[in-house]
Amino acid sequence: MNRQFYDFIITKQHHKYRHTVKWTLDEEYSKRNLSPIERMQDRFTKLCQEETPVIFENEQICFIRTVENLPNIFTESEWEDIKSKHYIHELGFMSNLSPNYYKAIASGLLALRDGADEYGKSAIDNVIKLSDKYLEEAKRQNRQDLVEVLTRVPRYSARNFREALQFFRILHYALWLEGNYHNTIGRFDVYMYPYLKADLEKGVYTYQTALELLEDFFLSFNKDSDLYVGIQQGDNGQSMMLGGVDENGNDTFNTLSMLCIDASKNNKLIDPKINLRVNKNVPIERYRKATELTKVGLGFPQYSNDDVVIPALIKLGYDKKDAANYTVAACWEFIIPFVGGDVANISALSLPKAVNNAFNNKLLECDTYEQFFEEVKKEINIEAENICDGIKDLWFVPSPFMNVLMDCDIYNGGKYNHFGIHGTGIATATDSLAAIKKYVFDEKSISKERYLAAVNSNFKSEPQLLHKLRYDTPKLGNNDDYVDTIATELLDVFAASLKGKTNCRGGKFRAGTGSAMYYLWHANEIGASPDGRLLGEAFGTNYSISLFAKVKGPVSVIASMTKQHFSNAINGGPLTLEFHQSVFSDEDGTNKVGVLVKSFIDRGGHQLQLNTVNLEKMLDAQLHPENHRNLVVRIWGWSAYFIELDKEYQDHVISRQAYKI
């Protein structure tokens, strides 16, 4: 690692090269009555012309943003008119796609230009012109190494590992500059390994020198990442997938996979976000290697289980070849590179809200738990119907350069056009149902009237009942079938509520176990819950236990959370476990975590992410942020610097249980 250059970027000294453009493109385009695609073309042209090439001393992978803002292309009234006629997802620009970097790097942009439409040709021309400005700057600085690289790429195919990495950087950079966001990296070790393998065999690199180049490349993901903001800083979608099987079941984990883990471990930066595909045949040594990265405290890697995911995707209608090639979107949602047009995070359904609605409106009428659960089922079906009916005529701002890099006409969707629906708060909903079943219907120890009054008063007059519900009632996470069976039934009902529905692009609706920011948003939409959750308290993140649940430990949590039928709910959404930093204080602890991860996969869990936390550090960081600039935590499907988060997200991580082994 070039430590001097690393420190220069981490301390944000490169920001001095940035400037803001004060263009009023929206008004200009409105007066000229330009179409959306013409506006995207013109803005991209202007931005590429405005960008100033900056090459830092000793950096091996160049390109950096100098224009820090993307001017609006629609006036407010135009955008309101568009939204009145279409369903607009998030920002309205294309996101969470996995482009075909493979083909572009292997063929060069000029080869792609032949098959592009006029707007794609324009985008390619602009990328090449911008690259030529970097080439001229490299010549001016007498950087012969970069001159050689940039003379070749991106016009023509990459000939070696360094050219391939630089080519990727240019493509990734251009997608952001065009206005797309959450641009994922895909199966990096699959499409980049041939270049590395050839160079290793020629003696161009050793493992160590290849690692140094890769560390520089990984650093490039962090140069502009503050400009790529989602819900919070760090939510930028730069997710990299490693490992997994190919369509014939062959293991693809290779030397580059190992290098990526080491580069991430050495850099200790939040980008790129490392994901690892595994299966029951993966040796324990690989889990130990991955756990060394977990130990660093970045929240990497996130694991996806091929044994569960691939068959489930095939069951949902994906071709075997495409299913075997899956990667993840910005967070965890499963998407298909090149041809997938899925919108994997289009909405979310609150499971606790369904329980609360049935509790408040139907509990008094029910004589059995089975009757009550039917009312919950009705609530879930009603909400699913409302969500699906509310998504009509989906529209995205056309993105010419993204379209160039996809193996489909992405303007109109892809080969697959499924919509993902998160199912939030499964533990809150499950624990609530377990408590109602136990105390109202099985034991009959709490009257319906008392229970309703207590919950609706936020337990103000029932402190003993509150304590009983929070701490002395069966909870998800203790390997207790009394509760775990309810979670299975609940997830099955959620999946069934979407089955058979067709979306406006001809695709299906996929149920998932993620939560994203809804663990706060949905929690704020309801009052207290029958499980003892108070008004204003958040749900657990993703597919996880309640924040205040007393559980035996991570082994019992894994046992509870691997019993469900994930083949019915395969949009993605990981079990999230926090481990106290002290767990990794010696090799034995690190090995135990690796064994625990393997047990999760062997038991049939579908997705897992681990967070290494230190409660004392996080509390001190809230008081003295200047002392903890590099403290990293996992939020939901991405990692962030703790001090850059809003307090509500900081508090959520602090409130999660930190396990020890």
C-alpha positions in Angstrom: 0.0 0.0 0.0 1.2 3.5 -0.8 0.7 4.9 2.7 1.2 8.5 1.7 -1.4 8.4 -1.0 -3.8 6.4 1.2 -3.5 9.1 4.0 -4.0 11.8 1.4 -7.3 10.3 0.3 -8.5 9.3 3.8 -7.9 12.9 5.1 -9.9 14.1 2.1 -7.2 16.4 0.8 -8.3 15.5 -2.7 -11.5 17.5 -2.1 -9.6 20.7 -2.9 -9.8 19.8 -6.6 -13.6 19.8 -6.6 -16.0 22.5 -7.7 -19.7 23.0 -8.0 -21.3 24.0 -11.3 -24.2 26.4 -11.1 -25.9 25.4 -14.3 -29.7 25.8 -14.6 -30.1 22.9 -17.0 -33.6 22.1 -16.0 -34.9 25.5 -17.1 -32.8 25.4 -20.3 -34.0 21.9 -21.2 -37.6 22.8 -20.4 -37.5 25.8 -22.8 -35.9 23.7 -25.5 -38.5 21.0 -24.8 -35.9 18.2 -24.8 -37.0 14.7 -24.2 -35.7 12.9 -21.0 -33.0 10.9 -22.9 -31.8 14.1 -24.7 -31.5 15.8 -21.4 -29.4 12.9 -20.0 -27.2 12.9 -23.1 -26.6 16.6 -23.0 -25.9 16.7 -19.2 -23.4 13.8 -19.5 -21.7 15.6 -22.4 -21.4 18.8 -20.4 -20.2 17.0 -17.2 -17.5 15.0 -19.1 -16.3 18.3 -20.7 -16.3 20.0 -17.3 -14.4 17.3 -15.5 -10.7 18.2 -14.9 -8.2 15.3 -15.0 -6.3 14.9 -11.8 -3.6 12.3 -11.4 -1.9 11.9 -8.0 1.7 11.0 -7.5 2.3 7.3 -7.4 -1.4 6.3 -7.8 -1.8 3.4 -10.1 -5.6 3.6 -10.8 -6.7 7.1 -11.7 -10.0 9.0 -12.3 -11.5 11.2 -9.7 -14.6 13.4 -9.6 -13.9 17.2 -9.7 -17.5 18.2 -10.4 -19.3 17.5 -7.1 -22.9 18.1 -8.2 -25.2 16.8 -10.9 -27.6 19.6 -11.9 -31.3 18.8 -12.2 -32.5 18.0 -15.6 -36.2 18.5 -14.8 -37.9 21.6 -13.3 -40.0 21.0 -10.2 -43.2 21.3 -12.1 -42.0 18.9 -14.8 -41.0 16.3 -12.2 -44.3 16.6 -10.4 -46.0 16.0 -13.7 -43.9 12.9 -14.4 -44.7 11.6 -10.9 -48.4 12.2 -11.5 -48.4 9.9 -14.5 -45.9 7.2 -13.4 -44.7 5.3 -10.3 -41.3 6.7 -9.5 -39.0 4.5 -7.4 -36.7 6.4 -5.0 -34.8 9.1 -7.0 -36.2 7.9 -10.4 -32.8 7.1 -11.8 -31.6 3.5 -12.6 -30.1 1.8 -9.6 -29.2 -1.6 -8.1 -28.2 -3.0 -11.5 -25.2 -5.2 -12.3 -23.8 -4.1 -15.7 -21.8 -6.3 -18.0 -18.3 -5.0 -17.1 -17.0 -8.3 -18.4 -18.0 -7.7 -22.0 -16.9 -4.0 -22.1 -13.4 -4.8 -20.6 -12.9 -7.7 -22.9 -14.0 -5.9 -26.1 -13.4 -2.2 -25.6 -15.9 0.7 -25.9 -15.3 1.1 -29.6 -16.6 -2.4 -30.2 -19.7 -1.7 -28.1 -20.2 1.5 -30.0 -21.1 -0.4 -33.2 -24.2 -1.9 -31.6 -25.3 1.2 -29.6 -28.1 3.6 -30.4 -27.3 7.3 -31.1 -27.4 8.2 -27.4 -25.2 5.2 -26.4 -22.7 6.2 -29.1 -22.7 9.7 -27.7 -22.1 8.4 -24.2 -19.2 6.2 -25.4 -17.7 9.1 -27.3 -17.8 11.3 -24.1 -16.2 8.6 -22.0 -13.4 8.2 -24.5 -12.8 12.0 -24.7 -12.6 12.3 -21.0 -10.2 9.4 -20.9 -8.1 11.2 -23.5 -7.9 14.2 -21.2 -6.4 11.9 -18.5 -4.0 10.5 -21.1 -2.8 14.0 -22.0 -2.4 14.7 -18.3 -0.4 11.5 -17.8 1.9 12.5 -20.7 2.3 16.0 -19.1 3.4 14.4 -15.9 5.6 11.9 -17.7 3.7 9.0 -16.2 4.6 6.5 -18.8 2.9 3.7 -17.0 -0.5 5.4 -17.2 0.2 6.6 -20.7 0.6 3.0 -21.8 -2.6 2.0 -20.0 -4.8 4.9 -21.1 -3.6 4.6 -24.7 -5.2 1.2 -24.7 -8.3 1.5 -22.5 -11.2 2.2 -22.7 -11.1 2.3 -26.5 -9.8 -1.2 -26.8 -9.9 -4.4 -24.8 -7.7 -4.7 -21.7 -4.6 -6.8 -22.2 -3.6 -7.3 -18.6 -4.7 -7.0 -15.0 -3.9 -3.3 -14.5 -5.6 -2.3 -17.7 -8.7 -4.3 -16.7 -8.8 -2.5 -13.3 -8.4 0.9 -14.9 -11.1 0.1 -17.4 -13.5 -0.9 -14.6 -12.7 2.3 -12.8 -13.6 4.4 -15.9 -16.9 2.5 -16.4 -17.9 2.7 -12.7 -17.0 6.4 -12.6 -19.0 7.2 -15.8 -22.1 5.4 -14.5 -22.1 7.7 -11.4 -21.4 10.7 -13.5 -24.3 9.9 -15.7 -26.6 9.9 -12.7 -27.2 6.2 -12.0 -26.6 5.2 -8.4 -26.1 2.1 -6.3 -24.0 0.8 -9.1 -22.9 -2.7 -8.0 -19.6 -4.4 -8.8 -20.9 -7.9 -9.4 -18.9 -11.1 -9.4 -15.5 -9.4 -9.5 -13.3 -12.4 -9.0 -15.0 -14.2 -11.8 -14.6 -11.7 -14.6 -11.3 -10.2 -13.4 -9.4 -13.4 -12.6 -8.4 -14.3 -16.1 -6.4 -11.1 -16.4 -4.6 -11.7 -13.0 -4.0 -15.3 -13.7 -2.3 -14.6 -17.0 -0.1 -11.9 -15.4 0.8 -14.2 -12.5 1.8 -16.9 -14.9 4.0 -14.5 -16.9 5.7 -13.3 -13.7 4.4 -9.8 -14.0 3.1 -9.9 -10.4 3.7 -11.8 -7.3 0.9 -12.2 -4.7 2.3 -9.2 -2.8 2.7 -6.9 -5.8 -0.7 -7.8 -7.1 -2.1 -7.1 -3.6 -0.5 -3.6 -3.6 -2.2 -2.9 -7.0 -5.5 -4.1 -5.7 -5.2 -2.0 -2.6 -4.8 1.0 -4.8 -7.8 0.0 -6.9 -9.9 -0.5 -3.7 -8.9 2.9 -2.6 -10.5 4.3 -5.8 -13.9 3.3 -4.5 -13.4 5.7 -1.6 -12.3 8.8 -3.5 -15.8 10.0 -4.5 -18.0 7.9 -2.2 -19.1 10.8 -0.2 -20.8 12.1 -3.3 -22.8 8.9 -3.7 -25.2 9.1 -0.8 -28.3 7.0 -0.2 -30.3 7.1 3.1 -27.1 7.8 5.0 -23.5 8.4 4.2 -22.0 5.0 3.3 -25.2 3.7 1.6 -23.7 3.8 -1.9 -24.2 0.4 -3.3 -20.5 -0.4 -4.1 -21.0 -4.1 -3.3 -18.6 -6.8 -4.6 -19.4 -10.5 -4.8 -16.7 -13.1 -4.4 -16.8 -16.9 -4.7 -19.8 -19.1 -5.4 -20.4 -21.8 -8.0 -20.8 -21.5 -11.8 -23.7 -23.0 -13.7 -22.0 -26.4 -13.6 -21.5 -26.4 -9.8 -17.8 -25.6 -10.0 -16.3 -23.5 -7.3 -15.1 -20.1 -8.6 -13.2 -19.0 -5.5 -9.6 -18.2 -6.6 -6.5 -16.3 -5.9 -8.2 -13.0 -6.7 -10.9 -13.8 -4.2 -8.2 -14.2 -1.5 -6.5 -11.0 -2.6 -9.7 -9.1 -2.3 -10.2 -10.2 1.2 -6.7 -9.2 2.1 -6.9 -5.9 0.3 -10.1 -5.0 2.2 -8.6 -6.2 5.5 -5.5 -4.0 4.9 -7.3 -0.9 3.7 -9.9 -1.0 6.5 -12.3 1.2 4.4 -16.0 0.9 3.9 -15.8 0.4 0.2 -16.0 -1.8 -1.7 -18.4 -3.8 0.4 -17.4 -7.5 0.4 -19.9 -10.3 -0.1 -19.1 -14.0 -0.2 -21.0 -16.8 -1.8 -20.6 -20.1 0.0 -22.2 -23.5 0.2 -22.0 -26.7 2.3 -18.9 -27.9 0.4 -16.8 -24.8 1.3 -13.9 -25.8 3.5 -13.6 -24.4 7.0 -10.3 -22.6 6.0 -12.3 -20.2 3.8 -14.6 -19.3 6.7 -11.5 -18.7 8.8 -10.0 -16.5 6.1 -13.2 -14.5 5.8 -13.5 -14.2 9.6 -10.1 -12.4 9.7 -11.9 -9.7 7.7 -14.8 -9.7 10.1 -12.3 -9.2 12.9 -11.2 -5.9 11.4 -14.7 -4.5 12.1 -16.0 -3.4 8.7 -19.1 -5.6 8.7 -17.7 -7.7 5.9 -18.1 -10.1 4.4 -21.9 -10.7 4.0 -22.5 -14.4 3.2 -25.0 -15.8 0.8 -25.7 -19.6 0.6 -25.7 -21.0 -2.9 -27.4 -24.2 -1.7 -30.5 -22.1 -0.8 -30.4 -19.2 -3.2 -29.9 -20.8 -6.5 -32.7 -23.4 -6.2 -35.0 -20.8 -4.9 -34.3 -18.4 -7.8 -34.9 -21.3 -10.3 -38.2 -22.1 -8.5 -39.1 -18.4 -9.0 -38.6 -18.7 -12.7 -34.9 -17.7 -13.3 -33.0 -19.8 -15.8 -30.4 -22.1 -14.2 -27.5 -20.3 -15.8 -28.7 -16.9 -14.6 -29.6 -18.1 -11.1 -26.1 -19.6 -10.8 -24.6 -16.2 -11.7 -26.5 -14.2 -9.1 -25.0 -11.4 -7.2 -26.4 -8.8 -4.8 -27.7 -5.3 -5.2 -26.5 -2.5 -3.0 -27.4 -4.3 0.2 -28.4 -8.0 0.0 -31.1 -8.4 -2.6 -30.4 -11.1 -5.1 -30.1 -9.8 -8.7 -28.9 -11.2 -12.0 -26.0 -9.5 -13.8 -26.3 -8.2 -17.4 -29.9 -9.1 -18.0 -31.7 -8.5 -14.8 -34.1 -5.5 -14.5 -35.5 -6.5 -11.2 -36.4 -3.7 -8.8 -35.4 -5.6 -5.7 -36.3 -3.0 -3.0 -39.5 -1.4 -4.4 -41.5 -1.5 -1.2 -41.8 -3.1 2.2 -44.6 -4.7 4.3 -44.7 -4.3 8.1 -45.5 -7.6 9.8 -45.8 -6.0 13.2 -48.4 -3.6 11.8 -50.5 -6.5 10.6 -50.3 -8.1 14.0 -51.2 -4.8 15.8 -54.1 -4.2 13.5 -55.6 -7.6 14.2 -54.8 -7.2 17.9 -56.6 -3.9 18.1 -59.6 -4.7 15.8 -60.2 -8.4 16.1 -58.8 -9.9 19.3 -62.0 -9.5 21.2 -63.9 -11.5 18.6 -61.5 -14.4 18.5 -62.0 -17.6 20.6 -58.9 -19.4 19.5 -55.4 -18.5 18.5 -56.0 -20.1 15.1 -58.9 -17.6 14.5 -56.6 -14.7 15.6 -53.8 -15.8 13.3 -56.4 -15.9 10.4 -57.1 -12.2 11.1 -53.4 -11.5 11.0 -53.2 -13.3 7.7 -56.0 -11.2 6.3 -54.2 -8.0 7.4 -51.0 -9.2 5.6 -53.0 -10.0 2.4 -54.7 -6.7 2.5 -51.4 -4.8 2.8 -49.8 -6.9 0.1 -52.7 -6.1 -2.2 -52.5 -2.4 -1.5 -48.7 -2.4 -2.1 -48.9 -4.3 -5.4 -51.9 -2.3 -6.6 -50.1 0.9 -5.8 -47.2 0.2 -8.2 -48.4 1.0 -11.7 -46.6 2.3 -14.8 -43.1 2.2 -13.3 -40.8 4.7 -15.0 -37.1 5.5 -14.8 -35.1 8.3 -16.3 -33.3 6.7 -19.3 -29.6 6.2 -18.9 -27.8 5.7 -22.2 -24.4 4.6 -20.8 -26.1 2.1 -18.5 -28.0 0.7 -21.5 -24.7 0.3 -23.3 -23.4 -1.9 -20.5 -26.4 -4.2 -20.2 -27.2 -7.2 -22.3 -30.8 -6.1 -22.7 -32.8 -2.9 -23.5 -32.8 -1.7 -19.9 -35.0 1.3 -20.8 -37.9 -1.1 -20.9 -36.7 -3.5 -18.2 -34.7 -6.7 -18.5 -35.0 -10.4 -19.0 -36.3 -10.5 -15.4 -38.5 -7.7 -14.0 -39.5 -8.9 -10.6 -40.2 -6.5 -7.7 -38.8 -7.2 -4.3 -40.9 -6.5 -1.1 -39.2 -6.5 2.2 -41.0 -8.1 5.2 -40.0 -6.1 8.2 -40.0 -6.7 11.9 -40.4 -10.5 11.8 -39.2 -10.9 15.4 -41.5 -8.2 16.8 -44.5 -9.8 15.0 -43.5 -13.3 16.0 -42.8 -12.5 19.6 -46.1 -10.7 19.8 -48.0 -13.6 18.4 -46.2 -16.0 20.7 -47.2 -13.8 23.7 -50.8 -13.6 22.6 -51.0 -17.3 22.0 -49.4 -18.2 25.4 -51.2 -15.7 27.7 -54.6 -15.1 26.0 -55.4 -18.5 24.4 -53.2 -21.2 26.0 -52.9 -20.1 29.6 -55.8 -17.6 29.6 -53.7 -15.7 32.2 -54.2 -12.3 30.7 -57.6 -11.0 29.7 -58.1 -9.6 26.3 -59.3 -6.3 27.7 -56.4 -5.9 30.0 -53.9 -6.8 27.3 -55.5 -4.2 24.9 -55.5 -1.5 27.5 -51.9 -2.1 28.5 -50.6 -2.0 25.0 -52.6 1.0 23.9 -51.4 2.9 27.0 -47.8 2.1 26.2 -47.8 -0.1 29.4 -47.9 3.0 31.6 -50.1 1.4 34.2 -48.7 -2.1 33.8 -45.0 -2.1 34.6 -45.1 -5.7 35.8 -46.8 -7.0 32.7 -44.3 -5.0 30.6 -41.4 -6.7 32.3 -43.1 -10.1 31.9 -43.6 -9.6 28.2 -40.1 -8.2 27.5 -38.0 -10.6 29.6 -40.0 -13.6 30.8 -41.9 -14.5 27.6 -40.7 -16.9 24.8 -38.7 -15.0 22.2 -37.5 -15.8 18.7 -33.8 -16.7 19.0 -33.8 -19.3 21.7 -34.3 -22.4 19.5 -37.8 -22.8 20.9 -40.3 -24.4 18.4 -43.2 -22.7 20.2 -41.9 -19.4 18.8 -39.9 -20.5 15.8 -42.9 -22.3 14.2 -44.8 -19.0 14.4 -42.0 -17.2 12.5 -42.1 -20.0 9.9 -45.8 -19.6 9.5 -45.6 -15.8 9.4 -43.0 -15.8 6.6 -45.0 -18.4 4.6 -48.1 -16.2 4.9 -46.1 -13.2 3.7 -44.7 -15.1 0.8 -48.1 -16.5 -0.2 -49.7 -13.0 -0.1 -47.5 -12.1 -3.1 -47.7 -15.3 -5.0 -49.4 -15.2 -8.3 -49.4 -11.5 -8.5 -48.0 -9.9 -11.7 -46.4 -6.5 -11.7 -46.7 -3.7 -14.2 -43.6 -5.0 -16.1 -44.9 -8.5 -16.4 -42.7 -9.8 -13.5 -43.5 -11.3 -10.1 -43.4 -9.9 -6.6 -40.6 -11.4 -4.5 -41.0 -11.6 -0.7 -37.8 -11.0 1.3 -36.5 -10.9 4.8 -34.7 -7.6 4.7 -35.7 -4.4 6.4 -33.4 -1.6 5.2 -34.3 1.7 6.9 -37.8 0.4 7.6 -36.7 -0.9 11.0 -37.0 2.7 12.1 -39.7 3.9 9.6 -42.2 1.1 10.1 -41.6 1.1 13.9 -42.6 4.7 14.0 -45.9 4.0 12.2 -47.4 1.9 15.1 -47.6 2.2 18.8 -46.5 -0.3 21.4 -46.6 -4.0 20.5 -48.0 -7.0 22.3 -44.4 -8.4 22.8 -43.5 -5.5 25.2 -41.9 -3.3 22.6 -42.6 0.3 23.6 -43.8 3.2 21.5 -40.9 4.6 19.5 -38.7 1.5 19.9 -37.2 0.2 16.7 -37.5 -3.3 15.2 -34.5 -5.5 14.9 -32.6 -5.0 11.7 -33.4 -7.3 8.7 -34.0 -10.9 9.7 -33.0 -10.7 13.3 -34.3 -11.0 16.8 -35.8 -8.2 18.8 -33.4 -5.7 20.3 -34.4 -6.4 23.9 -34.9 -10.2 23.6 -33.1 -12.4 26.2 -31.5 -15.2 24.2 -29.0 -18.0 25.1 -26.5 -16.8 22.5 -25.6 -16.8 18.8 -25.9 -20.6 18.5 -29.5 -20.6 19.6 -30.2 -17.6 17.4 -28.8 -19.4 14.4 -30.8 -22.5 15.3 -34.0 -20.4 15.4 -33.4 -18.4 12.3 -32.6 -21.4 9.9 -35.8 -23.3 10.3 -37.9 -21.1 8.0 -38.7 -21.8 4.3 -36.4 -19.4 2.5 -37.2 -20.8 -0.9 -40.5 -19.0 -0.6 -39.0 -15.7 0.4 -35.8 -15.2 -1.6 -35.6 -11.5 -2.2 -32.8 -11.5 0.4 -32.4 -10.1 3.9 -29.6 -11.4 6.2 -29.6 -12.6 9.8 -27.5 -9.9 11.4 -25.3 -10.8 14.4 -23.2 -8.4 16.5 -20.1 -9.8 18.2 -18.2 -7.9 20.8 -14.7 -7.0 19.7 -13.2 -9.1 22.5 -14.4 -12.3 20.7 -11.6 -11.7 18.2 -8.8 -11.1 20.8 -7.2 -14.5 20.1 -7.1 -17.0 17.3 -9.4 -19.4 19.1 -12.2 -16.8 19.1 -11.7 -16.0 15.5 -11.9 -19.7 14.6 -15.0 -20.2 16.6 -16.8 -17.5 14.7 -15.7 -19.1 11.4 -17.2 -22.4 12.7 -20.4 -20.6 13.7 -20.8 -19.1 10.2 -20.2 -22.6 8.6 -22.9 -24.0 10.9 -25.4 -21.4 9.7 -24.7 -22.3 6.1 -24.8 -26.1 6.8 -28.2 -25.7 8.6 -29.7 -24.1 5.5 -29.5 -20.4 6.4 -29.8 -18.2 3.3 -27.9 -15.0 4.2 -25.8 -13.8 7.1 -23.8 -10.7 8.1 -21.7 -10.1 11.1 -20.8 -6.9 12.9 -17.8 -6.4 15.2 -18.7 -3.8 17.8 -17.5 -2.2 21.0 -20.2 -0.5 23.1 -17.7 1.6 25.0 -16.2 3.0 21.8 -19.6 3.8 20.2 -20.8 5.6 23.3 -17.5 7.6 23.5 -17.8 8.3 19.8 -21.1 10.0 20.3 -19.5 12.3 22.9 -16.1 12.7 21.2 -16.5 12.1 17.5 -13.2 13.6 16.6 -11.5 10.7 18.3 -13.3 8.0 16.3 -13.2 9.1 12.7 -12.4 5.5 11.5 -14.9 3.6 13.6 -17.0 1.5 11.2 -20.3 -0.3 11.9 -22.8 -2.3 9.8 -26.1 -0.5 9.4 -28.5 -2.8 7.5 -26.9 -4.0 4.2 -23.9 -1.6 4.2 -21.3 -0.3 6.4 -20.6 3.3 7.5 -18.3 5.5 9.6 -20.2 5.7 12.9 -19.7 9.4 13.4 -21.2 10.2 10.0 -24.5 8.6 10.9 -27.6 10.3 12.2 -28.0 9.6 15.9 -31.1 7.4 15.5 -29.0 5.0 13.4 -26.1 5.2 15.9 -28.5 4.4 18.7 -29.9 1.4 16.9 -26.5 -0.2 16.5 -25.7 0.6 20.2 -29.0 -1.1 21.2 -28.3 -4.4 19.4 -27.0 -7.3 21.4 -23.2 -7.9 21.2 -22.6 -11.6 21.6 -19.6 -13.4 23.1 -18.5 -17.0 22.5 
